[in-house]
Structures are given as structure tokens and as C-alpha cells.
Amino acid sequence: MVKNVAEEIAVQLCESVSASLEGKKLASFTTVSSIVKVTKAIEGLIPLSVRTGPADPRRKELEKMEEEKMVIDKEAESLVRKELWAGLVEFLMAQTVVFARLKWAI
């Protein structure tokens, strides 16, 4: 598996920001609820795979589900391609029959 550098950077950034904000006094115009809203919004932007540690069982489940999704996507693409070719062949056969009938009608 390819190493995801962005994931490591995101984790380090989150850890450094949380460490730098611990124990700090909030500005008088900032409320705790607004800080919580901003924190939740930022957490929502970070994918679950980045927010959880490598030992989290949900991560293994996510990887398994992603592998299954890749298999399903390949199979779906194959089926769609077959369906499109079958439709094209059917269309060409119908055109050939129509052309043959028109040719004899002249």
C-alpha cells in the first residue's frame, strides 16, 4: 500500500493545534459553543481514515469495504460495457435488415 503523506501531515497538524490550544484562555468575544462548532466543522472535513489511528478496528473494516467496492466497481463496469456492445450490435443488425428491405423495395 502506498504511504499517504497527507494523512500524516493532517494528523500532526491536528495534534499540534490541540496541544497549542490546551490551557489557553479564550478571547472575551469568543464563546465555548462557537469553538465547539468550529472544531466539529474541521473534524467533518477530515476523513474518518485520517481521524482514527492505524490500530482502530474501524479502519480495517473501512479498508475491507473499499476493497469490496473496487471489486464491485470492476464487475459493474464490465457488465455495462457488455450491455453497450450488445445494444450496438442489435442496432446495427436492425439497420442491416431495414437497409436490405429498402434495397429490395426499389
Legacy VTK file of the C-alpha trace (Angstrom):
# vtk DataFile Version 3.0
C-alpha trace
ASCII
DATASET POLYDATA
POINTS 106 float
0.000 0.000 0.000
1.266 3.483 -0.850
2.194 5.732 2.035
-0.242 8.643 2.424
1.854 11.676 3.365
-1.162 13.993 3.512
-2.713 11.805 6.198
0.360 12.060 8.404
0.520 15.826 7.936
-3.188 16.216 8.796
-2.782 14.149 11.960
0.307 16.101 13.022
-1.455 19.394 12.325
-4.474 18.427 14.417
-2.275 17.226 17.261
-0.129 20.369 17.238
-3.149 22.688 17.153
-4.838 20.848 20.004
-1.614 20.877 22.028
-1.098 24.595 21.454
-4.682 25.441 22.470
-4.739 23.407 25.690
-4.895 25.597 28.757
-5.207 28.847 26.795
-7.714 31.468 27.847
-10.317 32.258 25.220
-10.755 35.807 23.980
-13.644 37.680 25.552
-15.646 37.797 22.288
-15.363 34.040 21.707
-17.797 31.636 23.292
-17.188 27.994 24.006
-20.069 26.958 21.751
-18.550 28.752 18.749
-15.221 26.997 19.369
-17.058 23.661 19.526
-18.859 24.430 16.239
-15.597 25.300 14.505
-13.938 22.163 15.863
-16.790 19.950 14.653
-16.706 21.625 11.241
-12.976 20.960 10.934
-13.446 17.353 12.073
-16.102 16.940 9.395
-13.604 17.963 6.733
-11.026 15.386 7.815
-11.853 11.877 6.536
-12.509 9.143 9.089
-9.417 7.267 7.940
-7.265 10.238 8.996
-9.059 10.953 12.276
-8.658 7.418 13.555
-5.368 5.806 14.404
-3.870 2.918 12.444
-4.879 0.417 15.155
-8.558 1.403 15.042
-10.699 -1.609 14.041
-12.961 0.699 12.014
-10.008 1.481 9.750
-9.508 -2.213 8.934
-13.226 -2.533 8.260
-13.083 0.534 6.015
-10.152 -0.901 4.040
-12.015 -4.201 3.627
-15.112 -2.359 2.420
-13.017 -0.289 -0.031
-11.531 -3.483 -1.494
-15.022 -4.960 -1.886
-16.168 -1.727 -3.539
-13.316 -1.915 -6.043
-14.342 -5.475 -6.996
-17.985 -4.408 -7.379
-16.983 -1.374 -9.467
-14.916 -3.540 -11.842
-17.773 -6.018 -12.242
-20.293 -3.213 -12.820
-18.055 -1.607 -15.443
-17.706 -4.953 -17.219
-21.481 -5.511 -17.226
-22.186 -2.012 -18.527
-19.619 -2.426 -21.296
-21.197 -5.760 -22.341
-24.658 -4.193 -22.339
-23.496 -1.288 -24.501
-21.843 -3.612 -27.032
-24.953 -5.815 -27.149
-27.096 -2.739 -27.815
-24.772 -1.562 -30.552
-24.803 -4.979 -32.247
-28.610 -5.109 -32.043
-28.865 -1.619 -33.524
-26.542 -2.498 -36.400
-28.462 -5.694 -37.117
-31.748 -3.760 -37.250
-30.209 -1.215 -39.616
-28.948 -4.008 -41.856
-32.422 -5.581 -42.052
-34.044 -2.212 -42.804
-31.458 -1.462 -45.481
-31.948 -4.892 -47.079
-35.745 -4.415 -47.194
-35.424 -0.935 -48.669
-32.957 -2.186 -51.265
-35.419 -4.848 -52.498
-38.340 -2.395 -52.494
-36.731 -0.187 -55.124
LINES 1 107
106 0 1 2 3 4 5 6 7 8 9 10 11 12 13 14 15 16 17 18 19 20 21 22 23 24 25 26 27 28 29 30 31 32 33 34 35 36 37 38 39 40 41 42 43 44 45 46 47 48 49 50 51 52 53 54 55 56 57 58 59 60 61 62 63 64 65 66 67 68 69 70 71 72 73 74 75 76 77 78 79 80 81 82 83 84 85 86 87 88 89 90 91 92 93 94 95 96 97 98 99 100 101 102 103 104 105
